[in-house]
């Protein structure tokens, strides 16, 4: 999933594929090849010992400079991560990393309610501040969101990429989902393509939320407000039980955080029905949607488009397309799970085409599922109108013949019990997605089978390469083998377990998150042997690739218990588990 820098990417694609660009597109200024950038990786493991469970307290943020990565690729020294704290020694420009999430967002930060008053709690008093699930950069590469996914937490932060310091932190809305009283979590957050708002997937709370940012002429955020009026509830019988909050105090550099809570939930949309008059989520006091409706609307990923929409993927399948520029955000497209199968979390845009995938469920049910499916939509079909259900129909670009009859898919076997061991499994799990910088090819990883499916965005044909061989086509041993964890002889080696993916600004590489032997999330599909950031060199003009190195991540601080159903019962001490990796251009 490559959400960041979509403004300049869209402009470049417009020029290459459509031979026509508006003045706004031309002003987006895509970076010149050779510009320096950094690689930012999100490690879900705990940054403390004796936590309550995997991914519940703290996390690590890994940052490397591109020139150090190039040195490693050429056979030189391994890239050393940089830190996020002021240097104690004046002779040191930047301390070494990785960065501890608990340092980036100091635990003495004070929670502030919607009226601007302290709640009486600090960040240290609150549960669920851990599991850095992903970071996405704004189109200007000036800031990243930090989606903090520990159960019950519901935190989303903003970090300045130039100084690596926190600038704001929010806690999202709590709702009554499942008869709860304070249900919320942040799975992923994405910037709108102008960089003036953050769209937040409140997964367990079943709310798409919006944080509005004000910038000065240089792109610096000067104000940032959690807009409660913009909220779009997608569950049934929803009631807000706890308001969103923000945090005040100084960051690690002694600078005060920005942020407030505004708007009013009374102006938001928590109604049960869509504009088409059917249940947003099946089982409401109304009629379920057509083609299977939407059985379970936990929000997986909000995929922003240049048309001002968000393509909201759902755990139980189906899709909601929301106009993010209206307040509250409004539904302009609605699909049942037989039309768009469940649990997708890959999404990008090339020209006017939005690409969405489907994969296995993150719940325990996903352990016997096999899903690799790709759809496309024309974003111009959803401009300021509310379309009838399942209209226009998405283009089904690819569906693996081994897909199980799950997530709304009506064909195939009922289950696949082959587990996730690389030499034994026949399961598939489509997940992260990224285009080449010219938009010609779209790469989508298979989290279980260690392959990448590549789709031509003009002719829609498909090629495949692997992440385990030297050349990506089955010849020689790839670099994951040499960088695999070796403290458990039974752990399968050379098992990248790829996850989220993004291109580099110069167009030479793809960066792919590689999971570890102790997967924190989706543990039935994500056990791997070489945790870190995989670097894939693109070949054949972007139609293929080959893994050329892995930027290693390591964590032996975390002592939480691990489990990988269908995989190896790992007995070692490695807990690093990278779920997302992005590139960030440097000024």
C-alpha positions, 0 to 999 in steps of 0.5 A: 500500500503506497498512499504517500506523495500521491499529488506529485505521483498523480501529476507525473502519471497524468503526463506519462499516460494521459498526455494532459496535465492541469496547471495544478498537476504541473505544480506538484514538482515530482523529485528529480532522480538522485534526490536524497531521501530517508527510509522510515519503517514501523516496527510493531514490537514492544519497546519495553520488557514484560508488556501485557502482550505483543504490541501493547507498549511502545514501538520502534521507528527505524530511519535510514539515509538513502546514501547509506542504503546504497552503500550497503547494496554495493557491498559496503557497511550496513546502513546505521539507523538514525535517532529521533532525540537531541544529541547529548554530545555536541560533536554528534549531529544525529544520535543513532537509532532506532527511535523509541515511540515512548521517547518521540511522544513523551509519557508525561504529555497531558490529555486535553478534552474538547473544551480545552481542559485537562482530563486529569490523565497523562499519556502514561496513565492510558492503555494501548499506546503501542504497536506502530502499525504504519506511517504515511507521508503527506504529499509534501513529505514534510510530515508523517502520520503515526498510526498506533494500533494497540488494542483499545488505544486509538492514538494517531500522531504526527511527526515532522520528517525534517526534525523527527519530532512529534508535533501533535497527538490525538485519541480518536472517538470511542463508540458502543460497538459490540455493546462496548462503552469505549471501543476504538483503535487506529488501524491506519491513517492517510493524508488527503492528496492536498495534505490538508487533512488526515483520514483516520481508520477507527477500526474497532470503533467503526468510524472514518474520522478527519483531522484538519490541518492549516499550513503556512505558505511554506507548508508548515502546519500551524494548526491542526484540529480533530473535526468531530463534525466530519465523522462518518460512522459505518456501523449500526446503532452507533452511539458516541460514548467517548469524545476524541481528545488531544494532548499538550506538553513538550516533545523530546526537543522541548517544543510544545505540541499543537492540536485541539478538538473541534466540531460537534458529533451532533453534526456528524453522520452516525445514521444506520442507512446509506444514501441508498436507503440500506444498512451501512452494516448488515443487521441494522433496523432496515434492509441489508445491502445487495450482493451480500451487503457489508457483514462487519464494517471494521475499517481496514484502510482509507485510500485517498484519491485525487478526486477528494474521495476515500476508498474505505476497505472493510474487514467483512467485505464490501466497500464504502467510497466517501467524499472526504471534502464534505462535512460530515464526510458523505457516502458516494459509493457503496458495494456489497461483499460479493462485489468487493471481497473483504479485508483489502489493504492495498490501494493506490491511484494511477491516472483516474484509476483506483486499485483495491485488493482483497486478502485474508481476514486478520481475525482467527478465521483468516488462518484457513483462508486464501485470497488474492484479488485485484479490482479497479475503479474509475475515480471520476465516477464518484464526483459529488454524486451518490451512486446506486448500490454496486454501481458502476461495477468494479473491474475484476482484474485478477482473482486467484483460482485457489481463493477460498469461499470467504469474505464474500467470494462465492466460489472456491473451496470452503477452507485451506488448512495448509498453514503458512510455512513457506515450503508447505503452504498453498495459501495466498494473501494479497496485501501491500501495493505500490506503483512504479513512479511513472505509473506504468506498473502496479506491484502487489505483494503476497504475504504468505507466498513471498511473491509479487504480482505486477499489473500493467496499468495500460494493458492490465496483463500480469507478471510475477517475481519472487523475493527469495531468489537472487534474480527474482526468477528462481535462480540463486539465493536471495539476500533474505537468507543471509539476513535471517534469524538463526537462534532457532534451528527450526525456523524456516530461512529465506522467508521475507513475509512481505507486507506494506510497500512503497516506491523510492522517489528516484524510481529505482527501488521498491521498499517492502516491510518484512515481518519477523518470526514473532508477528504481532498482527495477522500472525496466521499469515505474517511469520518471516525470518528476516525482519526489516526493510526489503529493498527491491531493484526494479528491472525490465522497466518496472515489470519485474524486480529482484531483492537486493538487500534487507535493512535489518531490524532487531529487538530483544528487549521485548519479552512478550509471548509469541504465536504463529498459527500454521507456522513455526513455534518459534523459541528464540528471542527476536521480536522485531516485526516491521509492518510498514515502510515508506520513503521520505524525500529530504529538503 
